[in-house]
Amino acid sequence: MKIEKMMEDWKNKLYSEIDLQPIIDEIGTQKLLDTLLNNIGNAELYVRLNVATAFETIVGAESALSPDQYIHALNIGLSETHLFNGIGGNGDGDDAVLWRAYSTFVVADVIDVDGKQGFLSDAQYMGALDKAIQYMILEKDRRGFIYGGKGVVDAICHGAIMIAAFIAHPKFPKEYTCHVLDCVKCNIVGKGRFAADDRAGRDLAGIFDALLNIGISEDTIKEWIDTLLPTMDTSIGKLTDEHYPYIQMSIDIEHFLMYLYFDFKKKSVHDKFRGWIFEYIDKLRAKAYMRGQA
């Protein structure tokens, strides 16, 4: 069958475009969709990447899927076998992260299409949004890459892209901004922070352009940024064991702000906000190093 031949071929070659019509003609849309969903976390790098490309192709093709099939794909993507497969692992040889990291694409692709077609009910959209935020809070695997043929992971990066898709959706409730900011915060100042391990900062920064584009005020985000580094106990000594974790945290915040600055600069947007970030970094350093304190 063509499907077996295609899957074998995908082990050895990476495609930027994939013609799925011959497979659809042979086995039908539903079986192809299920095959893709059953391999979205495949441990073989090229298979996994080709599956992601094929999924985006079939989801984005006009009239390729029915509303029920989109919803089926979304439910599988959000399930315990996919987005929450082994959630909480920190990356010590656990390949379950591949299912989680690439299931974010399933969710993001369906949400993107629904933003144009509107097949999800309000309850279905909100249920999916809640799960996406929960995932971003629970994900602890910061690996960008697994050597030995398994390749790119980037779970937090992919998760950030998923969250941005929800924000761009017409149903996104602005009052959920605080929940989005909470899940981002977990990946900036949380244990096992992102800064030195992968490119998550770049994609997390994209969430803020998405929020500003739907009318969330700059002041709201600035106030949130100002709370990232907790107020320090002034009784602790500078550069002591108790003080240094604050410095580490401030460095991660600074790295994130640099990503945010350059994301805005690359897109030529939010000039005044960029200026504020540039000035705020000096204030952040002063707070972290307790300048002006005896």
C-alpha positions in Angstrom: 0.0 0.0 0.0 1.1 3.6 -0.7 0.8 4.5 3.0 3.4 2.0 4.1 5.7 3.0 1.3 5.2 6.7 2.2 6.0 6.1 5.9 9.1 4.1 5.0 10.3 6.9 2.6 9.7 9.5 5.3 12.4 7.9 7.5 15.1 9.0 5.1 14.1 12.2 3.4 12.7 15.5 4.7 10.0 17.1 2.6 8.9 20.8 2.6 5.8 19.9 0.6 3.9 16.7 0.5 1.3 15.6 -2.0 -1.3 13.6 0.0 -3.9 13.1 -2.7 -2.6 9.7 -3.9 -2.8 8.4 -0.3 -6.2 9.9 0.3 -7.4 8.3 -2.9 -6.2 4.9 -1.7 -7.2 4.9 2.0 -9.4 7.9 2.6 -9.1 11.0 4.6 -10.0 9.5 8.0 -7.4 6.7 7.9 -4.7 9.1 6.7 -5.6 11.5 9.5 -5.4 8.8 12.1 -2.1 7.6 10.7 -0.7 11.1 11.1 -2.1 11.5 14.6 -0.6 8.1 15.6 2.8 9.2 14.5 3.0 12.9 15.5 5.4 11.9 18.3 7.4 9.3 16.3 10.9 8.9 17.7 12.3 9.0 14.1 13.2 12.6 13.4 12.3 12.8 9.7 9.1 10.8 10.2 8.0 13.2 12.9 8.8 16.3 10.9 7.2 14.9 7.7 4.1 14.0 9.7 3.9 17.5 11.1 4.2 18.9 7.5 1.6 16.4 6.2 -0.8 17.3 9.1 -0.5 21.0 8.4 -1.2 20.3 4.7 -4.3 18.3 5.3 -5.7 20.6 8.0 -5.1 23.7 5.8 -6.5 22.2 2.6 -9.9 23.6 1.7 -12.7 21.1 2.3 -10.2 18.3 3.1 -11.6 17.6 6.5 -15.1 17.8 8.0 -15.8 19.7 11.2 -16.1 16.4 13.0 -12.7 15.4 11.8 -11.1 18.7 12.9 -12.7 18.2 16.3 -11.5 14.6 16.4 -7.9 15.7 15.7 -8.1 18.4 18.4 -9.4 16.0 21.0 -6.6 13.5 20.2 -4.0 16.3 20.2 -5.2 17.4 23.7 -5.4 13.9 25.1 -3.3 12.0 27.7 -1.6 10.1 24.9 -0.5 13.2 23.2 -0.2 16.7 24.7 -0.1 15.3 28.3 1.9 12.1 27.5 4.3 11.7 30.5 3.9 15.3 31.5 6.2 16.5 34.3 9.3 14.6 33.1 12.4 16.7 33.2 14.1 15.2 30.2 16.2 12.4 31.7 16.0 10.0 28.7 12.2 10.2 28.4 10.9 10.3 24.8 7.3 11.1 25.8 8.2 14.8 25.3 8.3 14.2 21.6 4.5 13.4 21.7 3.9 16.5 23.8 6.1 18.9 21.8 4.6 17.9 18.4 1.0 17.6 19.6 1.2 21.3 20.1 1.2 21.6 16.3 -1.9 19.5 16.1 -3.7 21.8 18.5 -2.3 25.1 17.0 -3.2 24.0 13.4 -6.8 23.2 14.3 -7.3 26.3 16.3 -5.9 28.4 13.5 -8.3 26.9 11.0 -11.2 27.3 13.4 -10.5 30.9 13.7 -11.5 31.2 10.0 -14.2 28.5 9.9 -15.8 28.5 13.4 -16.7 24.9 13.8 -15.8 24.8 17.6 -18.4 25.9 20.1 -17.4 28.4 22.8 -17.2 25.6 25.3 -14.9 23.5 23.0 -12.6 26.4 22.4 -12.4 27.4 26.1 -11.8 23.8 27.1 -8.9 23.5 24.6 -7.5 26.9 25.8 -7.6 25.7 29.5 -5.7 22.6 28.5 -3.1 24.5 26.5 -2.4 26.8 29.4 -2.3 23.8 31.8 0.2 22.2 29.5 2.5 25.2 29.5 2.5 25.3 33.3 3.2 21.6 33.7 5.9 21.1 31.0 9.3 20.8 32.6 11.4 19.4 29.7 13.7 22.2 28.5 15.7 20.2 25.9 16.1 21.7 22.6 17.5 18.6 20.9 18.0 14.9 21.6 21.1 13.4 20.0 21.1 9.9 18.5 18.7 10.5 15.7 15.7 11.8 17.6 16.5 15.4 16.9 14.6 18.6 17.7 12.3 18.8 20.8 11.7 22.4 21.7 8.6 21.7 23.7 8.3 25.2 25.3 8.9 26.9 21.9 6.2 24.8 20.2 3.9 25.4 23.2 4.4 29.1 22.9 3.4 29.0 19.2 0.2 27.1 20.3 -0.7 29.7 22.9 -0.2 32.5 20.3 -2.7 30.7 18.0 -5.3 30.7 20.8 -4.7 34.4 21.4 -5.2 35.2 17.7 -8.5 33.3 17.6 -11.6 35.5 17.6 -13.0 33.7 20.7 -10.0 34.5 22.9 -11.3 36.2 26.1 -9.2 39.2 27.1 -9.8 38.4 30.7 -7.7 35.3 30.2 -4.6 37.4 29.7 -3.7 36.9 33.3 -3.7 33.1 32.9 -1.6 33.4 29.8 0.9 35.6 31.6 1.0 33.0 34.5 2.0 30.2 32.2 4.6 32.3 30.5 6.0 33.3 33.9 6.5 29.6 34.7 8.9 29.4 31.8 10.9 32.5 32.6 11.6 32.3 36.3 10.6 28.8 37.1 13.0 26.0 38.2 14.8 24.6 35.1 14.4 27.9 33.4 14.6 28.2 29.6 17.3 30.8 28.9 20.4 28.7 28.5 18.8 25.6 27.1 16.8 26.4 24.0 15.3 29.2 21.9 12.1 29.3 23.9 12.5 33.0 24.6 12.0 33.8 20.9 8.7 32.1 20.7 7.5 33.2 24.2 8.1 36.8 23.0 5.7 36.2 20.1 2.9 35.7 22.7 3.3 39.4 23.7 3.0 40.7 20.1 -0.2 38.6 19.8 -1.6 40.1 23.1 -0.8 43.6 22.0 -2.4 43.0 18.6 -5.8 42.1 20.2 -5.7 45.3 22.3 -4.1 44.3 25.6 -2.5 47.4 26.9 1.2 48.0 27.1 0.8 49.1 30.7 -0.7 45.7 31.6 2.3 43.9 30.3 4.8 46.3 31.8 3.2 45.9 35.2 3.5 42.2 34.8 7.2 42.4 33.8 7.9 44.5 36.9 6.6 41.7 39.1 8.7 38.9 37.6 11.6 39.5 40.0 10.2 39.2 43.6 11.0 41.9 46.1 14.1 40.8 48.0 14.6 40.7 51.7 17.0 43.6 52.4 18.4 41.9 55.4 20.2 39.3 53.3 23.8 40.0 52.4 24.8 40.8 48.9 26.2 38.0 46.8 25.5 35.4 49.5 23.9 32.0 49.0 20.5 33.5 49.8 21.0 36.4 47.4 22.4 34.7 44.3 19.2 33.0 43.2 17.7 36.4 42.7 20.6 37.3 40.4 20.1 34.1 38.5 16.4 34.9 38.1 17.1 38.4 37.0 19.5 37.1 34.3 16.7 34.9 32.9 14.3 37.8 32.9 16.9 39.9 31.1 17.3 37.3 28.5 13.6 37.1 28.0 13.4 40.9 27.7 16.1 40.9 25.1 14.1 38.4 23.0 11.1 40.6 23.4 13.0 43.7 22.4 14.3 42.2 19.3 11.0 40.5 18.4 9.4 43.9 18.4 12.4 45.4 16.5 12.3 42.7 13.8 8.6 43.3 13.3 9.0 47.1 13.4 6.3 47.4 16.1 5.8 48.9 19.5 8.7 51.4 19.4 7.8 53.1 22.7 7.6 49.7 24.4 11.1 48.8 23.1 12.4 52.0 24.6 10.9 51.1 27.9 12.4 47.6 27.8 15.9 49.1 27.1 15.6 51.4 30.2 14.0 48.7 32.4 16.9 46.3 32.0 19.1 48.8 34.0 16.5 49.0 36.7 16.2 45.2 36.8 20.0 44.9 37.3 20.0 47.5 40.0 17.3 45.6 41.9 18.9 42.3 41.5 22.3 43.5 42.7 20.8 45.5 45.4 22.4 48.8 44.2 21.7 51.7 46.5 21.3 49.5 49.5 23.8 49.4 52.3 
